[in-house]
């Protein structure tokens, strides 16, 4: 329901919630946000603060500092072999 890892839209409350799993596997709520990208950045920072970078998925950032949405079956990078 989100373009970013660890972010979920709650329709009833009309807010974004950010989560991650800690080192013990428990689901941790980072917070609630009005903006999807703000939630994704806060989640990524919480993972870094917990020392789990490299062990959890982090949302990609491009050269300009903008978040890159995760791709669902994005095959644009796949190149067909030459015949």
N, C-alpha and C positions, 0 to 999 in steps of 0.2 A: 504493500500500500504506500510505499515511499520510494523515491528515486535513490535513496541512500541507505547504506547498511546500518541496522540498529535503530531505525526511526520508524515509528508507526503513527498513523492518523487515527484519532479517536473521534468518530463521527458524532457521537452523542454529546461529547464535551467540546467538540470543535477545536481541538488542540493536537499538537504533535508531542509524542512522548519519546524519549531517547533511553535506550537500554543497552547493557552489555553484560556478558558473563564474566564474573571475577575468577581468580585463580582456583577457587574451590568449586566452580561450576554454578554458583548461585547467580540468579538474574538480578542485576542491580539497576535501579531506576536512576538515571542521571538527572532528569527533570522534565518539566512540561514547558512547551514553547509555542509561541504563535507562528513562528517561522520554521519551515522544514530545514533550511540550510543551517540556521542557528542551532537547531537540535543536533544535526549531524556533526557540526564543529565541536559542540560541547561533549558529545559522546566520544569523539576521537581524542579530545583532550583528557577526558576521564580515563580512557584506556592508557594513554601515555603516563598519566599521573600514577596509575596503578602498576606501572612497570610491565604491562602486557603487550606493548608494541612488538610486533613480530609473531605474537601468539594469537592475536585476534585480528579480524579484518578491519582495516582502516579505509575510510573513504579517500579516493584519489583526488589530488589537487593538480590543476594544470599550471603552466608557467606563469600565468597571471594571478594565481592564488585562488581561482574560482574552483569550487567543488565540481568534480566530474561524476555525473550520475552513473550508477552501476548499470550494466547492460544485461538485459534478459534475452539471451539468444542472439546477441549482436554479432553478426557474421561479417561485418564490413571490413574487418581486418584480414579475413581469410582470402587468400589469393589462389585462384584456380591454376593448376599446373599447365604448362605449355603442352599443346597436343603433339 
